[in-house]
Amino acid sequence: MPKYYSALFKEVVKRTLFHFGECNLKIEKEKSMPIQFYGQPGKQAVLPKRPVRILFLTSIRDVVGDDRNGQLVSTPQGLNYLMGVVEYTIWQTRNKTVGNLYQVAEVAGIVTDDTKKDAHRYNISPLPGQGRWIVPDSVDLGVPVFNIPSEFRLLPLIDKAHRRKAKQKFEAEVIELMARLGIDVLISDHYMARLEFMFPPVLQFGRVLNIHPAPTVEDHMFCFKGKTPTADAISMAKKNGLQVYTGATLHVVDPEIDHGPVVAFATDTPVFASDEPMWLRHRNYQQSKLPVFVAGLRHYITRIYPYLNELDLTKLVPV
């Protein structure tokens, strides 16, 4: 690991000490943040015989253009590096000492869907080493990266037939890549389109997950689905004058946006009326998104993935 990042990783570890046995996460100053897991009672945890191979699907225009992963961002505490889910997950899978995904999961690849038009519009690069990406140019994550442009987004909205056909072709290319790399699970992290063709009989339900930077539980008072969870949370804080919280959710992907069965979620990131969007994003990564993703993925791999052939994922309950 580059020396430049050692202090940054130590800071993340200092703020987020995982305790899977107690199913919670201790934040600095001894504040306890519960992570609610979902599953089927009675199903015992099963460690994989080999690391589960995962493939990330992401849109650089959003995860870098908006969330500014891999960059120094301004916060009330000064400039801070914003480490994203992909970078943090790779570290968690490789760190033998404190990595909670070590020998449990392996990041086998990253797919970006950005087009040349996106690269120009958002000043980003679909591939590493060519411009703004999820880590600085000087850092090599040691993972193969593939760009499969989602060209269907460039077609006119009224041309529904051709858009659908082009989208099906795009998703088929991702599935073909999964087969070629021997991928077990696809993870959407800021992929900015709805998946429509990655379900049975093409792909087993439960093999595609999404990490969303807010609660998605339907009846939760701080449920912020869709493309603007940060803005929605700040708007609520400004309107009602009460303390608002946001968080993160790891869930199974179904054909609806931010809707599938929940694997794990937490809601312990405070939102203030005075927040700038970047302030809240950075706080939420540290207090909810990164820890929920790692804890949730470990829970999924050990308590859900081994039972995919027998579980009814639509009936998962808090465990």
PyMOL commands that set and color helices and strands:
alter all, ss='L'
color gray80, all
select helices_A, chain A and resi 3-15+20-22+28-30+60-63+85-94+116-122+151-154+160-181+229-240+277-307+313-315
alter helices_A, ss='H'
color red, helices_A
select strands_A, chain A and resi 17-19+24-27+31-34+36-39+52-58+71-75+78-82+105-112+145-147+185-188+208-212+244-252+262-271+317-318
alter strands_A, ss='S'
color yellow, strands_A
deselect
rebuild
show_as cartoon
